[in-house]
Amino acid sequence: MKASDLFVRCLESENVDYIFGLPGEENADMVMSLLQSRIKFILTRHEQSAAFMADVYGRLTDKVGVCLATLGPGATNLTTGIANANMDRSPVLAITGQTDTNSLHKESHQNMDVITMFKPITKWNWSVRNADSIPEVVRRSFKISLEEKAGATHIELPQDVAKMDSEIIPIPSTEVLRSLPNMFLIKKAVKLILDAKKPLILIGNGCIRQNATFYVRKFSELTGMCSVNTFMGKGVISDNSERHLKTIGIKEADHVLLAMKESDLVIALGYDLVEYSPKFWNSALDKKIIHIDFTPAETDTFYPPTVEIAADIELTVDSILSELEKEKQKDPCITCFPHHDIPELFKKIRKEIVQNIQDFTNDSSFPIKPEKLVTDVRKVLGENDVVISDVGVHKLWIAKIYDTFEPNTCIIPNGFCSMGFSIPGAIAAQLVFPEKKIVAMCGDGSFLMNIQELETAVRLKLPIIIIVWVDNEFGLISLKQKMEFGKSGFTEFNNPDFVMLAESFGAKGYKVNSTAEFQPTLIEASKSVDTPVIIAVEVDNSRNTVLLNDEYCNLPGQK
């Protein structure tokens, strides 16, 4: 068959449902082949958005999200989204077109070395030079993308290669079972747990991938240990759990950091150092650490594991529980397992975190307080609805305050942290979960970075809800500048009429004029079945100083 047809057959063999992207002259053969495929092509209005959509699709499905662009500027436009997926450990494949291979050695229209450009932002990439290699290249790219740590891969298909013929057939995908943990290391980990006085579970992004939630929750419940999560680990342990101290990662004012510093043993489950450096919680190098992840620990001065287990998280956690139970049956004097008593400091931390959120439940002042906005969103949405955060100061508020009860219901990009993520991400999430309410939360800075995808959402009749936090500045940058220099520079801007903007795209727009209006407006927006909705609300950005020096009181180390 024709090479581009073979390529598409290989994608079908990998159970690809969607490809996000834009057609171009040098990927035209691939586009024509897709016309005859069951795979749905989602036309986006910018290649960066296509990469973000593939990213979120990969996060939510544990399948490889696929995006397509042409050569040159089409390929360069993909790079931000691909880098974001790779650093956030989302399985993604980027496919780019290229000029004829007989033109690659010389100056030619839009020709550039895309392979070299993508190399530092992907796990693996390749330029196809003959049609017969396509099945191997595609199978390899999918396999590498899904291997831990998951990430992005890239395939370049020159237009003359796309027109070649081949008699090779696709290589079927196979399930790869994960490694069992080493029992010697399990026994060492169990001894550390039994000897610990204030152990703490640190839950990271790895627990979201491969659905480790059930066993992580079982581990927490049966051992009685308290836990914290990173931004991308939200929902693995429900925020309703009295032993869960919620989210860590806002280093300037991280209340939960007090618990980390107080603990004598940190059990790091799927912890990814790209999110939150261990130097913030182990600066004294006084912590015993059990590293449990699909891959060995990253080398870091402040993260020297006492025990390092590179194996399946679920199997490792289950083996530790079984070994703990055996130890307890052998020695009835063991009283530290399970940990029935929550350390007093941990109790106080959770109590004050919860209380500080509840203090704003009935706050009616306007502009709306960030705490009030986030808690009102939580009240309207169901436990399994999905909030997708963009990047900006609102991301910190969502991480800090938004109660999350299930994994992958609060998506926060926190590795590469690219602005413009939320609207394309919401589109992908709505395609994956048509029955759920999908809410994109973005600042007025990030909102306009990919606003063109509102047309995509309207065209696809997706009822995503976009909540714009309006304060007329790049709030997080302003916050950081003021913290270091005492003033901000070049962070303020003007905004469009959000209602008219929404309506010009064929969407529905609301401007909230009082705090009392916000929740009813969100309820009304949630009734939409086939039209995107934008809600613009002014937010009190003076509250952002809380993120530099929070207002909790009477805790050790707090002034």
C-alpha positions as CSV (number, residue, x, y, z in Angstrom):
1,M,0.0,0.0,0.0
2,K,1.0,3.6,-0.2
3,A,3.3,4.7,2.7
4,S,1.0,7.3,4.1
5,D,-1.8,4.7,4.1
6,L,0.5,2.3,5.9
7,F,1.3,4.9,8.4
8,V,-2.4,5.5,9.2
9,R,-3.0,1.7,9.4
10,C,-0.2,1.6,12.0
11,L,-1.9,4.3,14.0
12,E,-5.1,2.4,13.8
13,S,-3.3,-0.7,15.1
14,E,-2.2,1.4,18.1
15,N,-5.9,2.2,18.8
16,V,-5.6,5.9,18.0
17,D,-9.0,7.6,18.2
18,Y,-8.0,11.2,17.5
19,I,-5.3,13.2,15.7
20,F,-5.1,16.9,16.5
21,G,-3.5,19.2,14.1
22,L,-3.4,21.3,10.9
23,P,-3.1,20.1,7.2
24,G,-0.2,21.4,5.1
25,E,1.3,20.9,1.8
26,E,4.0,18.5,3.0
27,N,1.6,16.3,5.1
28,A,-1.1,16.3,2.4
29,D,-0.6,12.5,1.7
30,M,-1.2,11.7,5.4
31,V,-4.3,13.9,5.5
32,M,-5.7,12.2,2.4
33,S,-5.1,8.8,4.0
34,L,-6.9,9.9,7.1
35,L,-10.0,10.6,5.0
36,Q,-10.3,6.9,4.6
37,S,-9.6,6.1,8.3
38,R,-11.8,5.5,11.3
39,I,-9.5,7.9,13.2
40,K,-11.1,11.3,13.8
41,F,-9.0,14.3,12.7
42,I,-9.6,17.3,14.9
43,L,-8.7,20.5,13.0
44,T,-7.2,23.0,15.4
45,R,-6.4,26.7,14.7
46,H,-2.8,26.5,15.9
47,E,-0.3,23.7,16.1
48,Q,0.6,24.5,19.7
49,S,-3.0,23.9,20.7
50,A,-2.9,20.5,18.8
51,A,0.0,19.5,21.0
52,F,-1.8,20.6,24.2
53,M,-4.8,18.6,23.2
54,A,-2.7,15.5,22.5
55,D,-1.1,16.1,25.9
56,V,-4.4,16.2,27.9
57,Y,-5.8,13.3,25.9
58,G,-2.7,11.2,26.9
59,R,-3.0,12.2,30.6
60,L,-6.7,11.3,30.8
61,T,-6.6,8.0,28.8
62,D,-3.1,6.6,29.5
63,K,-3.0,6.2,25.7
64,V,-0.7,8.1,23.3
65,G,-2.1,11.4,22.2
66,V,-1.3,12.2,18.6
67,C,-0.8,15.6,16.9
68,L,0.1,16.5,13.3
69,A,1.8,19.4,11.6
70,T,3.6,20.3,8.5
71,L,7.3,21.2,8.1
72,G,9.0,24.5,9.1
73,P,6.7,26.8,11.0
74,G,4.1,24.1,11.6
75,A,6.7,22.0,13.3
76,T,8.1,24.9,15.3
77,N,4.6,25.8,16.5
78,L,4.3,22.3,18.0
79,T,7.4,22.6,20.2
80,T,6.0,24.4,23.2
81,G,3.1,21.9,23.6
82,I,5.5,18.9,23.0
83,A,8.0,20.2,25.6
84,N,5.1,20.6,28.0
85,A,3.9,17.0,27.4
86,N,7.4,15.6,27.8
87,M,8.2,17.4,31.0
88,D,4.7,16.6,32.5
89,R,5.2,12.9,31.5
90,S,2.2,12.8,29.1
91,P,2.4,10.1,26.3
92,V,2.3,12.0,23.0
93,L,3.4,11.4,19.5
94,A,4.1,14.4,17.2
95,I,4.0,13.8,13.5
96,T,5.5,16.4,11.1
97,G,5.8,16.6,7.3
98,Q,9.0,17.4,5.5
99,T,10.2,18.3,2.1
100,D,11.5,15.7,-0.4
101,T,14.5,13.9,0.9
102,N,16.5,15.0,-2.2
103,S,16.2,18.6,-1.0
104,L,17.2,18.1,2.6
105,H,20.9,18.7,2.0
106,K,20.5,22.2,0.5
107,E,18.5,25.4,0.9
108,S,14.9,24.8,0.1
109,H,11.5,26.3,0.9
110,Q,10.7,26.0,4.7
111,N,13.4,23.4,5.1
112,M,15.0,23.1,8.6
113,D,16.4,20.4,10.7
114,V,13.2,19.4,12.7
115,I,14.8,16.2,14.0
116,T,17.5,18.1,15.8
117,M,15.0,20.7,17.1
118,F,12.8,18.1,18.7
119,K,15.6,15.9,20.1
120,P,15.9,17.8,23.5
121,I,12.1,17.9,24.0
122,T,11.2,14.3,23.3
123,K,12.2,10.8,24.5
124,W,12.9,9.7,20.9
125,N,12.4,10.9,17.4
126,W,13.1,9.7,13.9
127,S,12.9,10.7,10.2
128,V,11.4,8.0,8.0
129,R,13.6,7.3,4.9
130,N,11.8,4.3,3.5
131,A,8.3,3.0,3.6
132,D,9.1,-0.4,4.8
133,S,10.4,1.0,8.1
134,I,7.2,2.7,9.0
135,P,5.6,-0.1,11.1
136,E,8.8,-0.4,13.2
137,V,9.2,3.3,13.6
138,V,5.5,3.8,14.6
139,R,5.5,0.8,17.0
140,R,8.8,2.0,18.6
141,S,7.5,5.5,19.1
142,F,4.4,4.4,20.8
143,K,6.3,1.9,23.0
144,I,8.8,4.5,24.1
145,S,6.2,7.2,24.7
146,L,4.3,4.9,27.1
147,E,7.4,3.5,28.9
148,E,8.0,5.1,32.3
149,K,8.5,7.9,32.6
150,A,6.0,8.6,29.9
151,G,6.6,11.4,27.5
152,A,6.7,12.7,23.9
153,T,8.1,11.1,20.7
154,H,8.3,12.5,17.2
155,I,8.2,11.1,13.7
156,E,9.1,13.1,10.6
157,L,7.6,11.8,7.3
158,P,9.0,13.5,4.1
159,Q,6.5,14.0,1.4
160,D,8.4,11.8,-1.2
161,V,8.6,8.9,1.3
162,A,4.8,9.3,2.0
163,K,4.2,8.5,-1.7
164,M,6.3,5.3,-1.7
165,D,4.7,1.8,-1.8
166,S,5.2,-1.0,0.7
167,E,4.0,-4.5,1.3
168,I,4.9,-4.5,5.0
169,I,2.0,-4.7,7.5
170,P,1.5,-3.0,10.9
171,I,3.2,-4.5,13.9
172,P,0.5,-5.3,16.6
173,S,0.9,-3.7,20.0
174,T,1.5,-5.9,23.0
175,E,0.9,-5.5,26.7
176,V,4.0,-5.1,28.7
177,L,3.7,-6.2,32.4
178,R,5.6,-4.2,34.9
179,S,8.4,-5.5,37.1
180,L,7.9,-7.0,40.5
181,P,9.7,-5.3,43.4
182,N,12.8,-6.9,45.0
183,M,11.8,-8.5,48.3
184,F,15.1,-7.6,50.0
185,L,14.3,-4.0,49.4
186,I,10.7,-4.5,50.5
187,K,11.9,-5.8,53.9
188,K,14.3,-2.9,54.3
189,A,11.4,-0.5,53.5
190,V,9.2,-2.2,56.1
191,K,11.8,-1.9,58.8
192,L,12.1,1.9,58.1
193,I,8.3,2.2,58.4
194,L,8.1,0.3,61.6
195,D,10.9,2.4,63.1
196,A,9.4,5.7,62.0
197,K,7.7,8.0,64.5
198,K,6.3,10.5,62.0
199,P,6.2,9.0,58.6
200,L,4.6,10.9,55.7
201,I,3.5,9.7,52.3
202,L,4.5,12.1,49.4
203,I,2.3,11.4,46.4
204,G,3.4,12.5,43.0
205,N,2.5,12.4,39.3
206,G,3.5,8.8,38.9
207,C,0.6,7.6,40.9
208,I,-1.8,9.3,38.5
209,R,-0.4,7.4,35.6
210,Q,-1.1,3.7,35.3
211,N,-4.0,4.0,37.8
212,A,-2.2,3.3,41.1
213,T,-4.8,5.1,43.1
214,F,-6.6,2.1,44.5
215,Y,-3.4,0.7,46.1
216,V,-2.1,4.0,47.3
217,R,-5.4,4.7,49.1
218,K,-5.3,1.2,50.5
219,F,-1.7,1.9,51.7
220,S,-2.7,5.1,53.4
221,E,-5.8,3.6,55.1
222,L,-4.2,0.4,56.3
223,T,-1.0,2.1,57.7
224,G,-2.8,5.1,59.1
225,M,0.0,7.4,57.8
226,C,-0.7,11.0,56.8
227,S,-0.1,12.1,53.2
228,V,0.5,15.1,51.0
229,N,0.4,15.4,47.2
230,T,2.2,17.5,44.6
231,F,0.2,19.6,42.2
232,M,0.0,16.8,39.6
233,G,-0.8,14.2,42.3
234,K,-4.1,15.8,43.3
235,G,-7.0,13.4,43.8
236,V,-5.0,10.2,44.4
237,I,-5.9,10.6,48.0
238,S,-9.3,12.3,48.5
239,D,-9.1,15.8,50.1
240,N,-11.9,14.5,52.4
241,S,-9.5,12.2,54.2
242,E,-8.7,13.5,57.7
243,R,-5.1,12.1,57.3
244,H,-4.5,13.9,54.1
245,L,-2.7,17.3,54.4
246,K,-3.5,18.3,50.8
247,T,-1.1,19.9,48.4
248,I,2.6,20.8,48.7
249,G,4.6,22.9,46.2
250,I,4.1,26.6,46.8
251,K,7.6,27.2,48.3
252,E,7.1,30.8,49.3
253,A,4.2,30.0,51.7
254,D,3.8,26.3,52.0
255,H,2.0,25.4,55.1
256,V,2.2,21.7,54.4
257,L,6.0,22.1,54.2
258,L,6.0,22.2,58.0
259,A,4.7,18.6,58.1
260,M,7.4,17.5,55.7
261,K,10.1,19.1,57.8
262,E,8.7,17.5,60.9
263,S,8.5,14.0,59.5
264,D,11.3,11.5,60.0
265,L,10.5,9.3,57.1
266,V,9.2,10.3,53.7
267,I,7.7,7.6,51.5
268,A,7.8,9.1,48.0
269,L,5.3,7.4,45.7
270,G,5.6,8.4,42.1
271,Y,7.3,11.6,43.2
272,D,8.7,13.6,40.3
273,L,11.4,16.1,41.2
274,V,10.5,18.3,38.2
275,E,7.4,19.5,40.1
276,Y,8.9,20.4,43.5
277,S,12.6,20.3,44.4
278,P,13.5,18.2,47.5
279,K,15.8,21.0,48.7
280,F,12.7,22.7,50.0
281,W,11.8,19.8,52.4
282,N,15.1,18.1,52.9
283,S,17.5,21.0,53.1
284,A,19.1,19.6,56.3
285,L,19.5,16.1,54.7
286,D,18.0,14.6,57.8
287,K,15.2,12.6,56.2
288,K,15.0,8.9,55.6
289,I,13.5,8.4,52.2
290,I,11.8,5.4,50.6
291,H,11.6,6.0,46.8
292,I,8.9,4.0,45.1
293,D,8.4,4.6,41.4
294,F,8.4,2.9,38.0
295,T,12.0,4.2,37.4
296,P,15.1,4.8,39.6
297,A,15.3,8.0,41.5
298,E,16.7,11.1,39.9
299,T,20.1,12.1,41.2
300,D,19.8,15.0,43.5
301,T,21.9,16.1,46.5
302,F,18.7,16.6,48.6
303,Y,17.1,13.3,47.5
304,P,19.3,10.4,48.6
305,P,16.9,7.5,49.0
306,T,17.6,5.2,52.0
307,V,15.7,2.6,50.1
308,E,15.1,2.8,46.3
309,I,12.5,0.5,44.7
310,A,12.1,0.9,40.9
311,A,9.1,-1.3,40.1
312,D,5.4,-1.2,39.6
313,I,3.9,1.2,42.3
314,E,0.8,-0.9,42.9
315,L,2.8,-4.2,43.3
316,T,5.3,-2.5,45.5
317,V,2.8,-1.0,47.8
318,D,0.8,-4.2,48.0
319,S,4.0,-6.1,48.9
320,I,4.9,-3.7,51.6
321,L,1.4,-4.1,53.1
322,S,1.7,-7.9,53.1
323,E,5.1,-7.8,54.7
324,L,4.0,-5.3,57.4
325,E,1.1,-7.7,58.2
326,K,3.5,-10.6,58.5
327,E,5.8,-8.6,60.8
328,K,2.9,-7.7,63.0
329,Q,1.7,-11.3,63.3
330,K,5.2,-12.4,64.2
331,D,5.6,-9.8,66.9
332,P,2.5,-8.8,68.8
333,C,4.5,-6.0,70.5
334,I,4.5,-4.0,67.3
335,T,2.2,-1.1,68.0
336,C,3.3,1.5,65.4
337,F,1.4,-0.2,62.6
338,P,-1.1,1.0,61.8
339,H,-0.4,4.6,63.0
340,H,-3.7,5.2,64.8
341,D,-2.7,8.6,66.3
342,I,-2.2,11.5,64.0
343,P,0.7,13.7,65.2
344,E,-0.6,16.9,66.8
345,L,1.2,19.2,64.4
346,F,-0.3,17.3,61.5
347,K,-3.8,17.7,63.0
348,K,-3.2,21.4,63.5
349,I,-2.0,21.9,59.9
350,R,-5.0,20.2,58.4
351,K,-7.4,22.0,60.7
352,E,-6.0,25.4,59.8
353,I,-5.8,24.7,56.1
354,V,-9.5,23.7,56.0
355,Q,-10.5,26.6,58.3
356,N,-8.7,29.2,56.1
357,I,-10.6,28.0,53.1
358,Q,-14.0,28.0,54.9
359,D,-13.4,31.5,56.2
360,F,-14.2,32.8,52.7
361,T,-17.3,30.7,52.0
362,N,-19.7,33.6,52.7
363,D,-17.4,36.4,51.6
364,S,-19.5,38.8,49.4
365,S,-16.9,41.5,48.7
366,F,-16.1,42.3,45.1
367,P,-13.8,41.8,43.2
368,I,-14.2,38.2,44.2
369,K,-11.6,36.7,46.5
370,P,-9.6,33.8,44.9
371,E,-10.6,31.5,47.8
372,K,-14.3,32.3,47.2
373,L,-14.0,31.7,43.5
374,V,-12.4,28.4,43.8
375,T,-14.7,27.1,46.6
376,D,-17.8,28.2,44.5
377,V,-16.5,26.2,41.5
378,R,-16.1,23.2,43.8
379,K,-19.7,23.5,45.1
380,V,-21.1,23.6,41.5
381,L,-19.1,20.7,40.0
382,G,-19.5,17.0,40.7
383,E,-16.7,15.0,42.2
384,N,-15.9,13.5,38.8
385,D,-16.1,16.7,36.7
386,V,-12.8,18.0,35.5
387,V,-11.1,21.3,36.2
388,I,-8.1,22.2,34.0
389,S,-5.9,25.0,35.2
390,D,-3.8,27.2,33.0
391,V,-0.5,28.6,34.2
392,G,-0.4,31.8,36.3
393,V,-1.2,32.9,39.9
394,H,-4.6,31.2,39.7
395,K,-2.7,27.9,39.4
396,L,-1.4,28.3,42.9
397,W,-4.8,29.1,44.3
398,I,-6.3,26.0,42.5
399,A,-3.6,23.8,43.8
400,K,-3.9,25.2,47.3
401,I,-7.7,25.3,47.7
402,Y,-9.6,23.2,45.1
403,D,-10.7,20.1,46.9
404,T,-10.1,17.1,44.7
405,F,-11.6,13.7,45.4
406,E,-10.6,11.6,42.3
407,P,-7.4,11.5,40.2
408,N,-7.4,13.3,36.9
409,T,-10.2,15.6,37.9
410,C,-7.9,18.6,38.5
411,I,-5.3,18.9,35.8
412,I,-2.4,21.3,36.6
413,P,0.6,21.5,34.2
414,N,3.5,21.8,36.6
415,G,6.6,20.5,34.9
416,F,7.1,22.7,31.9
417,C,4.3,25.1,33.0
418,S,3.2,26.6,29.7
419,M,0.6,29.3,29.5
420,G,-2.2,28.8,27.0
421,F,-2.7,25.2,28.1
422,S,-6.2,25.2,29.5
423,I,-8.5,26.0,26.6
424,P,-7.0,23.3,24.2
425,G,-6.8,21.0,27.2
426,A,-10.5,21.5,28.0
427,I,-11.4,20.6,24.4
428,A,-9.5,17.3,24.6
429,A,-11.0,16.5,28.0
430,Q,-14.5,17.1,26.7
431,L,-13.9,14.8,23.8
432,V,-12.7,12.1,26.2
433,F,-15.5,12.7,28.7
434,P,-18.6,14.0,26.8
435,E,-20.8,13.3,29.8
436,K,-18.7,15.4,32.3
437,K,-18.6,19.1,32.9
438,I,-15.2,20.4,31.9
439,V,-14.0,23.8,33.3
440,A,-10.9,25.6,32.1
441,M,-9.6,28.1,34.6
442,C,-7.3,30.7,33.2
443,G,-6.0,34.2,34.0
444,D,-6.7,37.0,31.6
445,G,-3.0,36.7,30.6
446,S,-3.1,33.1,29.5
447,F,-6.7,33.3,28.1
448,L,-5.7,35.2,24.9
449,M,-2.7,33.0,24.2
450,N,-4.9,30.3,22.5
451,I,-8.2,32.0,22.3
452,Q,-8.4,31.0,18.6
453,E,-9.4,27.5,19.8
454,L,-12.8,28.8,20.9
455,E,-13.7,28.5,17.2
456,T,-12.7,24.8,17.4
457,A,-14.9,24.2,20.5
458,V,-17.8,26.0,18.8
459,R,-17.3,24.0,15.6
460,L,-17.2,20.7,17.6
461,K,-20.2,21.8,19.7
462,L,-18.4,21.2,23.0
463,P,-19.9,22.8,26.1
464,I,-16.7,23.6,27.8
465,I,-16.8,26.3,30.4
466,I,-13.9,28.9,30.5
467,I,-13.6,30.9,33.7
468,V,-11.4,34.0,33.2
469,W,-9.7,35.5,36.3
470,V,-9.6,39.2,35.4
471,D,-7.0,41.4,37.0
472,N,-5.5,43.1,34.0
473,E,-1.9,41.8,34.7
474,F,0.4,38.9,34.6
475,G,-0.3,38.2,38.3
476,L,2.3,35.6,39.0
477,I,5.1,37.5,37.4
478,S,4.0,40.7,39.2
479,L,3.9,38.7,42.5
480,K,7.5,37.4,42.0
481,Q,8.8,40.8,41.0
482,K,7.4,42.4,44.0
483,M,8.7,39.7,46.3
484,E,12.3,40.2,45.0
485,F,12.4,43.9,44.0
486,G,9.5,45.5,45.9
487,K,7.8,46.6,42.6
488,S,6.6,45.2,39.3
489,G,7.4,46.1,35.8
490,F,5.7,45.6,32.4
491,T,3.0,43.2,33.7
492,E,-0.2,45.3,33.2
493,F,-2.4,45.2,30.1
494,N,-5.9,45.9,28.8
495,N,-8.6,43.4,28.1
496,P,-11.3,43.0,25.4
497,D,-15.0,42.9,26.1
498,F,-15.2,39.2,27.0
499,V,-18.9,38.9,26.3
500,M,-18.7,40.3,22.8
501,L,-15.6,38.2,22.2
502,A,-17.4,35.1,23.1
503,E,-20.4,36.0,21.0
504,S,-18.2,36.8,18.0
505,F,-17.1,33.2,18.0
506,G,-20.6,31.8,18.4
507,A,-20.1,31.0,22.1
508,K,-22.0,32.3,25.1
509,G,-20.4,35.0,27.3
510,Y,-21.0,36.3,30.8
511,K,-19.4,39.2,32.7
512,V,-19.9,38.7,36.5
513,N,-20.5,42.1,38.2
514,S,-20.8,40.9,41.8
515,T,-19.6,38.0,43.9
516,A,-23.2,37.0,44.5
517,E,-23.6,36.5,40.7
518,F,-20.7,34.1,40.2
519,Q,-22.1,30.9,41.5
520,P,-25.6,31.2,39.8
521,T,-23.8,32.2,36.6
522,L,-21.6,29.1,36.7
523,I,-24.8,26.9,37.4
524,E,-26.4,28.5,34.3
525,A,-23.3,27.9,32.2
526,S,-23.2,24.2,33.3
527,K,-26.6,23.7,31.6
528,S,-25.1,24.2,28.2
529,V,-25.1,21.1,26.1
530,D,-23.5,22.1,22.8
531,T,-22.1,25.6,23.2
532,P,-18.9,26.8,24.9
533,V,-19.3,29.4,27.7
534,I,-17.0,32.1,28.9
535,I,-17.4,33.6,32.3
536,A,-15.2,36.7,33.1
537,V,-15.0,37.7,36.7
538,E,-12.8,40.3,38.4
539,V,-10.5,38.8,41.0
540,D,-9.1,40.6,44.1
541,N,-5.3,40.3,43.2
542,S,-4.3,41.8,46.6
543,R,-5.0,38.4,48.0
544,N,-2.0,37.0,46.1
545,T,0.3,38.2,48.8
546,V,-1.1,35.4,50.9
547,L,0.9,33.1,48.5
548,L,4.1,34.8,49.7
549,N,3.3,34.8,53.4
550,D,0.2,33.0,54.4
551,E,-2.0,33.9,57.3
552,Y,-2.0,30.7,59.3
553,C,-1.0,31.2,62.9
554,N,0.4,29.5,66.0
555,L,2.4,26.9,64.2
556,P,6.2,26.2,64.7
557,G,8.2,28.2,62.2
558,Q,5.4,30.7,61.4
559,K,5.7,34.3,62.3
